[in-house]
Amino acid sequence: MKGGHVAMRVEFLGIPRERAGVADLELEAETLGQLFATLAARFPSLEDVIATDRLRASFVANINGDRFVSDPRTTLHDDDCVLILSADAGG
């Protein structure tokens, strides 16, 4: 942990990747809501993907490839990988 925050990797897939202009990056945040708020501030182009501290309805987040999450209070852990993608991706 650096400065009380958890270091994790964020990967964008599909539309979120197009909007962000990057495939992935590393950020620090303690909760999913903090992560989304940081992303919204850093990438204004994600305004149609992120609504302040949560994803808009047509997008989903997945932690470590095994669980979909939406609660901004979800705690993040060191080395988590958060995927952000369209809700209809893959099927």
TADA-V812942 format. One record per residue. N is the residue number from 1. PSI is psi in whole degrees, -180 to 180 (none if undefined). OMEGA is omega in degrees with one decimal (* if undefined). NEAR is the number of other ideal C-beta (glycine too) atoms within 8 Angstrom. Layout:
N PSI OMEGA NEAR
N PSI OMEGA NEAR
//
This chain:
1 136 178.1 7
2 121 176.8 6
3 31 178.1 5
4 -3 -179.8 5
5 157 -178.5 10
6 133 178.6 11
7 126 179.5 10
8 168 178.4 16
9 139 175.6 10
10 130 176.5 13
11 134 177.4 10
12 137 177.1 13
13 145 175.8 10
14 -133 -177.6 9
15 -45 177.9 8
16 -37 178.5 14
17 -43 177.9 10
18 -44 -177.9 7
19 -42 -177.9 12
20 -31 -178.3 11
21 9 176.4 6
22 155 178.7 7
23 -37 -178.1 5
24 166 176.4 8
25 167 176.1 6
26 137 179.7 8
27 170 175.5 10
28 133 176.4 9
29 151 179.4 12
30 -28 -178.2 8
31 164 177.5 11
32 -40 178.5 16
33 -42 177.0 11
34 -39 178.5 11
35 -48 -179.7 14
36 -40 178.6 14
37 -41 178.0 10
38 -44 179.1 10
39 -42 179.9 14
40 -39 179.3 14
41 -38 -176.6 7
42 -32 -177.5 5
43 83 178.0 10
44 -23 179.0 6
45 -10 178.5 7
46 13 -175.6 12
47 -27 177.3 7
48 -1 178.5 5
49 -43 -175.2 11
50 130 174.9 12
51 89 -179.4 7
52 -86 -175.8 7
53 18 179.3 9
54 161 177.9 11
55 149 173.7 12
56 163 -170.5 9
57 -29 -175.6 5
58 12 -179.9 6
59 154 -179.7 14
60 159 175.2 10
61 144 179.3 12
62 136 178.7 12
63 123 175.5 13
64 24 176.5 7
65 6 -177.2 6
66 -7 176.4 5
67 135 176.5 6
68 139 -175.9 6
69 151 176.1 9
70 -19 -177.9 9
71 119 -179.3 6
72 -16 178.8 10
73 -2 179.5 7
74 126 -179.8 10
75 136 177.2 6
76 155 -177.8 13
77 156 177.1 7
78 139 176.9 7
79 11 171.8 7
80 153 172.8 11
81 117 -179.9 11
82 118 177.1 14
83 135 176.3 10
84 122 -175.0 14
85 168 176.1 13
86 144 -178.2 11
87 -27 -178.6 8
88 8 -179.2 6
89 138 174.9 8
90 6 176.9 4
91 none * 3
//
